[in-house]
């Protein structure tokens, strides 16, 4: 079952962070509230219904 909120994703992220990477540049990802952000290129990927949407074409620009 998927986590109910982005904050519920944090324990899953901590278990998987070594296996996850930015789909655009393969940089390291950081968990921010409601999204994953790339530390290398700055792209941000939303977390929807507890699932990160790691599609480069749908990424949000850096704030």
KATA-V761490 format. One record per backbone hydrogen bond with DSSP energy under -1.0 kcal/mol. CO is the residue of the C=O (numbers start at 0). NH is the residue of the N-H. E is the energy in kcal/mol with one decimal. If there is no record, write none. Layout:
{{CO & NH & E} {CO & NH & E}}
This chain:
{{6 & 9 & -1.2} {8 & 12 & -3.1} {9 & 13 & -2.4} {10 & 14 & -1.3} {11 & 15 & -1.7} {12 & 16 & -2.0} {15 & 18 & -2.3} {15 & 19 & -1.1} {21 & 25 & -2.0} {26 & 21 & -2.4} {27 & 38 & -3.0} {29 & 36 & -3.0} {31 & 34 & -1.7} {33 & 46 & -1.8} {34 & 31 & -2.8} {35 & 44 & -3.5} {36 & 29 & -3.1} {42 & 37 & -3.0} {43 & 59 & -3.0} {44 & 35 & -3.0} {45 & 52 & -3.0} {47 & 50 & -1.8} {50 & 47 & -2.7} {51 & 53 & -1.1} {52 & 54 & -1.3} {54 & 57 & -1.9} {55 & 58 & -1.3} {59 & 43 & -1.6}}
